[in-house]
């Protein structure tokens, strides 16, 4: 299976020149699965700590319109996230398009609250849970950006049989911790780990650092994106992932906790 990941320009709009150029790069890779970044279209809402209902609805509308553009890509599986209304705020909802058909995957549970990333002010969780999706023989789980920092979820995905963990991101220019987190997710799960990110400056928001990456089961870096190569693909081998689940540390059992004396 050929998997494509990328770094998308900040504030990307469906139908724009930037998106059409990126679309051509994607089509040239001829992937079976495309991973977009976290909420890839329109302004970055969480640059401000003040929730704005009009801006929230605009972002929902932009991403809804973008689904049409994504459905026209000749790619069987497309994974991304988008804002949807939830509990008087928004939920950051991961989804997969399967031959153009929308399927819910997961909603983000962990929200930073700091300069440039006031996500707790904007987002809530409408649907809880971290479930493995199964599509055409591929089993995969989603960790939306900050969620990869909580390694128990990557381990649980591996134990549930995930061949792949996808990490749509919107992160800054400091890459070391994200690469470490991605590698550790691969180590503890025995799964391939792939991430896509924004790149560039969003008005009123942070500077996004790009550097999408892919790790093999066991944590070896396969490839990463750059300004010279913003769209990258690799071949995912299901047998490699399934064999890795029997390797250290994946096979190590978690003992039940004993009651305190």
C-alpha angles and dihedrals in degrees: 000000000000112000122195126200131173154168112251125202115259116260092017113183127205111253093018125133090249092053093046090053091048091047090055090052091050093049089050090059092055094210128185090210128028122196113203121193128260112296089339101187131074133357122340103252099195095065085093126056091213115089111230115195094198092052090046092053091046090055091048090052094047092051092046089053090047091059087072091056092048092050089058092059113104091235122116097210124033120176124192142123135248139182117261129177114270134162096340091310133055134284120216100228124195115208143169127222108214108195085332096312115125118234125180116234113168145327122231115259105181120067127183119213111202141102110316093004109064091153096145088062092056109031141060135173116256097171121030128208145072107240131174113239121214119206124166095334094315118112117198143162133208129229110182109216108283090033090076088068089069100072096189089078094054090049091049091050090053092049088050089057103259113170091190138024115202122203116192105194144188102190139151134248098284103094106169098085092046093051090047092049092048092049092048091049088057092045097052096039104039086225133122110258122208130178137183126194145187120255130201137028125312114204108257090004140085130289108260116219107208115206105140110194145193127206128191122229104283094038105275113148112244100181145318136209127249139179087268092049109026094164120053135171137193138181115257114208113203094201091056092056095044092050092048091063088072092055130090126310096011095067094051108113122230108234118220114257115254120230113258114259 
